[in-house]
Amino acid sequence: QELIKEKKIIQRFFETLAGKTNLAVYGYEKVKKALEYGAVETLFLSKKIKKEFREELTKLAEKTGAKIEIVSTDTEEGEQFYNLTGIGGILRFGI
């Protein structure tokens, strides 16, 4: 059941990235910048990214009330997300 939920949340990220590209970001620098602007609605972090990146971005997300989703690589979508950079966000507004 947990894997089904995870597949759905990561699919939402990929759908947003494909359709409304100005409302999805990925990669450490872009996501960090979006978090600093308070633009991130949902932060996606792969379990496999470096712990220090995960901690830093989580702290920024908590300051702005962004939802945080930790993504495993147990699903095809999770592995695909990790291969994309393992760091992504759906934005409240375009930046």
Buried (B, 14 or more C-beta within 10 A) or exposed (E): EEEEEBBEBBEBBBEBBEEEEEBBBBBBEBBBBBBEEBBBBBBBBBEBBEEEBBEBBBEBBEEBEBEBBBBBBEBEBBBEBBEBBBBBBBBBEEB
